[in-house]
Amino acid sequence: MNKINHLKPNHSGRSYRKVAVAACFGTFLEWYDFLTFATLAVVFAPLFFPSNDPNAALLASLATFGVGMVVRPIGAALFGSMGDRIGRKPVFMITIALMGFATFSVGFLPTYAQIGIWAPILLVSLRLMQGLSAGGEIGGSAVYLTEHAGNEYRGLKTSFLQLMGPLGILFSTLQIALLRYYLTNEEFLAWGWRVPFWISLVLLIIAFKARMALEETPVFLELNKNSQKVKNPLRSNFKDAHTRKRMFLLFFCVSAGGAVLFFSVQVYTAIFLKTSVKLAPQVVDQLSIYATLVLLPLTIFAGWLSDKIGRKPVVVSGLILGAVFIHPAYQLLQQFGQANNLGMIVLILTMLSLSLALVVGPQTALLAELFPAKTRNSAATFPHNLAAGWIGGLLPLIVTWLNQTWDSAVAGLWYPTIFLASGALVALLYLPETHKTNLHH
């Protein structure tokens, strides 16, 4: 036990850095692949879903993005259970290969003008494949990294994994901004949008090679050595009342709250500024890059803070801030966007990013700390991906539909507001403090 818990300091430091880089880069690739689609949702609308009504085409494009999110829980159930049975590392290799293949293939899809109805069918099929892969990766990577992190400063050390989503968006957005700058609009619509998908092949090769050198987690090795593995982990989780309660709390408070804020701040703001406020796409891309850059240090700070004062107060603070601020924030974005006051838009984006950071900074460690070692992977990945897929992933579609139904640019924002307020209340009452949890139990 001591050997597993306490490696020699120098080896432990080098080993963890190696694990963290490989795990984070793979998760970065997953998010880059997965969210490039969201960044290009407005572009995909006329290419794959032609319609006389631009709103209908945008809804169809956002629905296709949402489909990939909806199947994430299926991937989580499949790959999460595999992670508890055969190990965390083999699942990593499968999910990253699946995501890489699907994303690279999107770059070669013919458009509706070329093959008709088969274009959106193929796009949706590849999107489903991406969703299954993301379900196994996102959540499982949190467990993997946390089990390698040891007991000291887990929140800080694992908070870096939460940067991979924003960095994935940042890398994607930078590419698209450069492509828009150097290409004409006709060239971008003809082939330029495909470039980010082609580049994913290079990233896949790098990530796959890095993950080949990864070691299995000490917690899983101990379970394997002591023959403590569970035959059907997911079923065991639902049968156990204590685990079931914590899965609900993870789903409703931590993961759903983080997903609602992530897609509101990192995904929907760009769509809103382009379609409702009608800012130039190049300006919106620059604002998205800023929002991502400011989120990075805030997330690490939140992870560090959760080691000092506990996970619960940090997460609850982020949920409350989001619930109070998100609706007026979009009203102000509309107001200042129409006045072209970019300074105030930057300030609003900073406040939105702070609320997101407070929830997701401690999230990686919290995912693993809530559950016992023998069923941790499946217990964490399923509710996490259910929340991210069904609550967060469908948020742009639901908010856009509500806005169109009520003929308002901001009416749909009551949906995330009510959800965050409910999550904050439940977390305040029932979410346990976990930052001193022994992960080997």
N, C-alpha and C positions, 0 to 999 in steps of 0.2 A: 504493500500500500504506500509506504513512504517513498519508495523508488518511483512509483507512478506519480505521486503528488509533488515530489520535490526533486526535480532533475538538478544536476549541477548548474550553478547560476549562469556561467558563460554559455554552456550548451543550451540551457533552457531559453536564454534570450535569443540566441541565433536561431534555434529551432522554432520559436514562436514567430519571429519575424518572417522566416521562410514560409511557415504555414499561413500567416496572415496575408502576405503578399499574393501567394498562389490562390488562396480562397477568395480574397477580395477581387483579384483580377478576373477570376472566373465569374463572380457575381456581377462585376462591372460589365462583362461581355453579355451576360444574360439580360441585364437592364438596358444596355445599349441596343441590343437586338430587339427587345420587347417594346421599348419606348420610342424607337425611331419611327415606328408606325404611328404613334400618337403625334409626334412632331410633324408628320406629313399627312395628317388626317384631312386637312383642308385641300391638299394637293390630290390625294387619292379620290376625293369625292367626284370630280368630273371625269377622271381617267377610268375609274372602275364602276361608278354608279351614275351614269349620265341621266340627267333629268331636267325637265323644263323649270323645275322648282329648285333653286340652289339650297334651300333649307332642307328639302327632302333628301338631296344628295349628301349633304353634310351629316344628317341623321343616320343615313345608311352607312357612311364611312365610320362614324363613331360607334355604331352598333357592331360593326366588324371588329373594331378595337375591343369593344366590350365582350364579344364572343370569346376572345382569347383569355380574358380575365375570368369569365364564367366557368371555364373548364379547369382553371387552376386547382380548385379543390379536388378534382378527380386525380390530377397528377400528384397532388399532395398525399391523397389516400394511398395511391399506388406506390410512389417512391418513398413516402414517409415510413410506411410499414417495412419496405425493403431495407431502409436505413437502419431500422431496429433489428432486422433479422440477419442481414449479410454484411452490414457495416456502412459507415458514413461515406468512405472514400469511393467504393464502386458505384454508388448512386451518383456521385458527383461527375464521374466520367460519362455515364449514360446521359444525364440531363444536358450537359454542355454540348455533347455531340448532336443530340436531337435539336437543340436550339440553333446551333450553328448551321446545320443542314437546312432547316426551315427558313431561316433568315436569308441565307445566301440565295436560296431558290426564289425568294420574292423579287430579287434584283433581275430575274430573267423572265418574269411573268409578262405575257402579252396583255394589252389593255382591252377594254370593252370594244373599242373601235376595230381591233384586230380579230378577236375571236368571239365577240358577243358575250352571251350569258356565262360562258365558261370562265371568263376572266374573274368575275367576283366569286364564282364557286371555288376556283383554285386558290384565290387569295384567302377566302375564309378557311379552306382546308389547311393551308400553311399556318394560318393564325391559330387554329386549334392545336396544331402540333407545338407551336410556341407556348401556348397556354399550359399544355401538359408538362412541358419541360420546366417552365417557370415554377409550376406547383411543387416540383420536387427539389428545385434549387433554392428558392427563396423561402427561408424558414429553416430548411435543412442546413444551409450554410451558417445560419446563426448558431444552431446547436453545435456544429462542427467547430467553429471558431471559439465559442465559449468554453467548450470542454477542453480545449488546448490552452485556455488563458490562465488557468490557475485561480486562486482565491483572492489575490491582491489586485486591486484596480481593474476588476473585470469590466465595469461600466466604461471606463476610459479606453481600455485596450480593444474592446469589441465595438465601440461606437464607430470606428473607422469603416466597418462593414456597411453602415447606414449611409456612408458617403457615396457608395457605388451607384445608387439610383440617380442622385443628382449629377454625378460625374458622367454617367451614361447619357443623360439628357444633354449635359454640357457639350460632350464630345460630338454628339449627334447634331446639336444646334449649331456648333461652330462650323462643322462640315457644310451644313445646309446654308449657313450665312455666307461662307466662302463661295460655294457653288452659285448662289444667287448673285453674288458680286461679280464673278468672272464670266458667268453665262448669261445669255439673253433669256427672257422669260420663255420663249419658244424652245430654246435648247434645254432649259431646265425641265420643262414639261415633257419633252421628247425623250430625254435619257438622263439628265442630271440627277433626278430624284433617285435613280437606281444606284448611284455611286456608294452611298452609305451602306447599302446591303452587300455590295461586292466587297467592300473593305472588311466586312465582318469575317470573311474567310481568313484573312491574315491574323486578325485578333483571335480567332478560334484556334489556329495552329499554335500560337504563343501560349494561350490559356491551357490547351490540352497538354502541351509539353510540361508546363509548370505543375499541373495537377498530377501528372504521372509520378512526380517525385514526392508527392505528399504522403504522410504517414497516417495510419488510422489513429483515432483519438484514444488517449489513455483510458478514458472511461469505458469505451466500448471494448477495448482489449481486456479490461478487468472483468467486464460482464461475460465476455467470451470464455475467459480462463475459468471463471467460477460457474459456468453453465447457467447463467441467470437470464438468458434471453427468453422472450415470450413468443409463443408460436403465432398468435394473432394479436399484435399489439393494439391495433385500432379498436378491435372489438373489446379488448380488455379495458381500454381507456373509457369507453362508453358504459361499461358495466360498473366501474368504480365511481362511486358518488363524489368522492373528493376530487379525483382527476377531472370528472365531468364538469364539476362546478368551476374549476380553474380554467378548463378549456373555454367555457362560456365567458368568463371574465376576460380571458385573452382575446377572444373573438370580439366581444362587444365594446370593451373599453380600450385596450391597448392597440390591437391590430386594426380594428375598424376606425378608431380615432386617428391613428397614424395614416391609414389609407385615405380617409376622407380629406385630411389636411394635405397629404402628399399630392393627390390628384387635383385638389383645389388650387394649391400653391404652385406646383411644378408642371401641371398639365393644362388645367382648365384656364388659368390666367392668360396663357398665350392664345388659346382659342378665343377667349372673351375679347382680348385686346384687338385681335385681327378681325373678328366677325361683328361684334357689337359696337366696339369703340371705333373700329375701322382705322386703326393706326397702320402705318406702312409695315409690311412683313419684316423688313430689315431692322426697323426700330424695335419691333417686338422681340426679334431674335436677340438683339443687344440687351434688352431688359431681362430676358430669360437667362442670359449668361450672367448678368449681375446677380439676379435672385439666387442662382445656384452657387455662385462664389461666396456670397454672404452666408449661405446656409452651412457651408463646410465648417468654419470655426465654431459656429453656434452649436452644431451637432456634437462636436468633440467636447465642448464646454459642458453641454447637458449630460453627456456620459460621465465626465469627471465629477460633476456636481452630484450625480446619483450615487457615486461611491462615497461621497461625504455626508449627504443628508438622507439618502435612501432613494429607491426607484419611485416609490409611490408619490411623494410630494412633487417631484419633477414632472411626472406624467400627468398628474391631475392639474397642475398649473398650466401645462400646454393645452389640455382639453378645454379648460375654462377660458383661457385667452382666445382660443380659436372660436369658441361658441359666441363670445361677446363681440369679437372683432370682424368675423368673416363677412357678414352681410353688409355692414356699413363700409367695409374695405372695398367691396366691388362697386358700391354706389359712388365712392370717392374716386375709384379708378376710372369710372365712366365720366365723372365730372371733370377730373383733371386731364384725362385723355383727350376729351373734346376741346379743352383749353390748351392742349399741348404743353402741359406743365410736367415735364419729365422728372424734375426734382422731387415733387410730391409723390409721383408714382413710385419712384425708387424708395422713398420712406415707407410707403404702404407695403411694398413688397418685402421690405426688411422686417416689418412687424409680423407679416404673415409667415415669413421664414422662421422667425423666433418661435412662434407657436408650434410649428412643425418640428423644429429641432428639439424642443422640450419633450415631445412625445416619443420621437424616434431615437434620440440619443441613448436613452437607457434600454431601448427595445430589444436589441440583440441579446444582451445578458438576461433580461427578464424572460424572454422566450424559453430559454433553457432552465432558468432557476425555478420556474413554476412547477416543473414536473419531475417525477422519479426517473432515474437513469435508464431503467430497462425498457420504458415505453416513451422516452422523451422525444425522440425524433418524430414519431407519428402524432403524439399528443400536441406538439408545438406546431408542426407544419400544417395539419389539417385546418384548425380554426384560424390560423394566421392567413392561409391562402383563401379560405372561405370569405374572410373579411375583406382581404385585398381584392379578391375577384368579384364578389357579388356586391359589396358595398362601395369600395373604392373604384374598381374598374368600370362600373356602370354609372358612376357619378357624372362624368361629362355628358353622357347620353340623357340621363334623367333630368339633370339641371337644364340642358338645352331644350328638352321636350316641355318641361314645365314653363320655361321662359316663353316658348312659342305658344303654348296653350293659354297662358295668361297675358300674352302680348306685352311682355315686360322683359327688359334685359337682366333684371336681378331677382325676379320673383322666385326662381328656382333655387336661389341660395338659402332659402329657408330650410330646405332639405338637409344640407350639411350642418346648418346652425342647430336645428333640433336634435340631430343625431349626436353632435358633439356635446351638447348640454346634457343629454340623457346619459352618455358615456361617462361624463365627468361625475355625475351624481352617483351612478352605480360604483364607479371606481373609488370614490371617496368613502362609500359605505362598506364595500366588500373586498376591494383589491388588497391582498396581503403584501407585507414588506418582504423582499426576498434577497436583498443585496449581500447578506451574510450566509446564504445557503451553501451547504457542502454538495457539490455536483456529483459526487460518487455515490450518493444515497438515492 
